Amino acid sequence: MPKIRFTNPHSDKPCLIFVEPRAEEYRLRPGDAFTVEFDESDRAERMIGDADFDVSWNDKGIVVWTASGNDFVVLDQSGNELEHGHQQPSED
């Protein structure tokens, strides 16, 4: 299963990761890390060029487009699956 690991090396600010095409958002607090694992089923038909995923960044964070469409999981450092909106501040 292809995967990519993200680490936030900053000591003072969070890092946002957006996983497309499902528009899921995850927040890495300083010192956090997580891994995005992609399902390889139908990989040959869904590849982005010759890559399993495409990574870009903008002023809001890092964007990951998966070659496997909707089939991915996001795991914390202990291997626990994270939910969409992980560590987002509440809107009180």
DAMO-V504214 format. One record per run of one state. SS is the DSSP state (hx for helix, st for strand, lp for the rest). FROM is the first residue (numbers start at 1). LEN is the number of residues. If there is no record, write none. Layout:
# DAMO-V504214
ss = {SS	SS}
from = {FROM	FROM}
len = {LEN	LEN}
This chain:
# DAMO-V504214
ss = {lp	st	lp	st	lp	st	lp	st	lp	hx	lp	st	lp	st	lp	st	lp	st	lp	st	lp	st	lp}
from = {1	3	8	15	21	24	29	33	39	43	47	48	49	51	52	53	59	61	67	72	77	81	82}
len = {2	5	7	6	3	5	4	6	4	4	1	1	2	1	1	6	2	6	5	5	4	1	11}
